């Protein structure tokens, strides 16, 4: 038995690819070639010189079988080192010099020590350093990801009815309040006839339908390129995702519903889940990639898909066209609290959804009316402006795109006629030029005057008025008089924005104009500019925002570093940026 075991062991050893390698001698002229053969790199020749016996008379080298085994072991280490070097270059491109500086220095130190051991022909030291490189690069990658990606919170920007929140996976449901923040693993729940608007840091938002449960799985921002990485799970109900232009271009948005996962490269997307086996997805812009049960499809603009539990997504389905509204104009003034809203039938439509809201983006005070006919009664219209739009639902339950919204202005007949000015900031209209066009809407067939001049009011109620050469500021008086003699007077202040006023700073801790010299780590900047504006200050990665008061005053204290300071004035209501200027910052 012992003979048999020894014979088997001898047979196994002789069949080993390493031990089968015979000894070799070669001339010095082939040193780099032999190094490349055994170690994978001709530059590793100092290792061969250190291991091999050198015959000085013939100038040849001799490698024993034991030497070759060591070289082949080093070859594996060296191949891994080259692979990690490629990883390091990729991580440097991804921002390792900024977000994982110490870990990067460690990997570079290991590489230097490895290369030094190779040059010195120290195979043991080279193998040891080479084997420690991969764990160091793994740590570099983890640190880079952790430091680049920071968790950010979504905010409950608006809610209607009962809306609940759950903090973390193990939390209990409690009432949510407008302004509440939601982080990773937090949940949001709406009840019957309630809506919620969840806003994200890049300007994107999600409108949560009634009877819906959604969970934020991931919400992070990459500090290197300011892109967002967001993942939401729809457990039951429906939601509409409205991505900002920046969000669509730079960010990653993942929506999970049932067994389907959708990656959104679109600004408008709707998802609906029954919480059991069926998910319906509709895309209204760009593209969305939908995956379920190892099958992936792409749905383009105005396409949808249905995903059943355990099945692949259906082939893309063309959504029904939006219904055409049977009104002659987009803006209408009514005097009753109810309205017959009619539209043309859409072929193959099974039902329609009419949606009303108090703002044009349909993110606040939302109500939905489902109808099987091409008309419906809108009841309990609030005084003021209500926006209305409609969509068609097909045989699969997929929602088509909405129609263009119409604007309904409800006014009581014993009330003065409404006058709404576009782009009004309080009572101010801002402009950057010497000429400005003021437009708005009121009741048709009324007498509308601007500073005594009669204006033409269209049948839709729209009007406009242009003033020129008014200097830096002018006040206009609009007077609207209806047939009953009811009168509305509006005083509008037209203000021309100038750099001289906006960028006339007072600084504490710094001095200068275009070149700002900083005397201490934090600087207080204040000014009297224009009311109703938001001031955004950005200095080498630090951003601060402050709003001007009713007299245009503002002030802020912030750390200031050498580089560039950018100051932007933006309209609080519309988000329109008016003036931007950059300053050079130097330390004293």
Secondary structure, 3 states (H helix, E strand, C coil): CHHHHHHHHHHHHHHCCCCCCCCEEEEHHHHHHHHHHHHCCHHHHHHHHHHCEEECCCCEEEECHHHHHHHHHHHHHHHHHHHHHHHHHHHHHCCHHHHCHHHHHHHHHHHHHHHHHHHCCCHHHHHHHHHHHHHHHHHHHHHHHHHHEEECCEEEEEEECCEEEECCCCCCCEECCCCCEECCCCEEEECCCCEEEEECCCCCEEEECCCCEEEEEEEEEECCCCCEEEEEEEEEEEEEEECCHHHHHHCEEEEEECCEEEEEECCEEEEEECCCCEEEEEECCCEEEEEECCEEEEECCCEEEEEECCCCCCCCEECCCCCCECCCCCEEEECCCCEEEEECCCCCCCEEEEEEECCCCCCCCCEEEEECCCEEEECCCCCEEEEEEEEEECCCCCECCCCCCEEEEECCCCCCCCEEECCCECCEEEECCCEEEEEEEECCCCEEEECCEECCCCCCCEEEEEEECCCCEEEEEEEEECCCCCEEEEEEEEEECCHHHHCCCEEECEEECCEEEECCCEEEEEEECCCCEEEEEEECCEEEEEECCCCCEEEEEEECCCEEEEEEEEECCCCCEEEEEEEEEEEC
